[in-house]
């Protein structure tokens, strides 16, 4: 019976394949994938699921893992150190504590791992996902659930992946450690326990991912609003959308949903506030103020004032100077 620290020490020791790969850095093709005849072979599932629907092992260090796909869904968990992977040709730097969830048709390649790097593979048998795993989860429309439900279908595309930045999530780390320990200790009913722990892990990952996405969206929204604040005088929705890589209609709906105001309402508000400051603090004429706000005609200034007050620009300025 391992404790987790004992298991980690055991996993750090070189196995037979790692000893051979450490000598010359050449990959030992222990799965006998047909690289001679197929550029990107598919890793078969028949060797992994003899004990149940979940298989766990460590990735062999010291040599590159050439490009391949899978007949199963896979988690890559960076237990220690870090690694560089290429997932559908996208470079992924997987840091300690982070997790990759890969669908079956993902093309994956992994750079050589060093001595202090431990990458743990958690393989899920595809046809068992809906029955043994998802059924234990809360009903949710989260990305993790949708990913697994799609992965369980025979038809359709299976080339998606999710990168979980969960290194600081103690709940996720604890569940992963318990799963790995459960697998290697192999006590009675360990496969049932693995499935239950995996269900809990997926729930926590869904929560973690939703929080991460929300934080990213909030940060991006702040960046968008700052950009509007800096460039509102000559900014169009089309140019704003192009700057942030969005479709104009999508960005318009996003701004309305997140701020309660349309793009034009946000711009008008900034123009009106700036106009008030200029009226109060400068001696600029209405024509000069109009030009500084980005308007081409004085009529546009009058139209802006009319959106916020029944006063004329002159009446508004007089009332401001009296305060």
Secondary structure, DSSP 8 states (H G I E B T S, - for coil): ---HHHHHHHHHS--HHHHHHHHH-----TT---TTT-SSEEE-STTT-SSSSEEEEE---SS-EEEEEESSEEEEEEEES-EEEEETTEEEEE-TT-EEEE-TT--EEE----TT-EEEEEEE-GGGIIIIIGGGS-----HHHHHHHHHT-SSS----EEEE--TT-HHHHHHHHHHHHHHHH--TTHHHHHHHHHHHHHHHHHHHHHHHHHHHHHHHHHHHHHHHHHHTTT--HHHHHHHHT--HHHHHHHHHHHHSS-HHHHHHHHHHHHHHHHHHH----HHHHHHHTT-SSHHHHHHHHHHH-SS-HHHHHHHHHH-
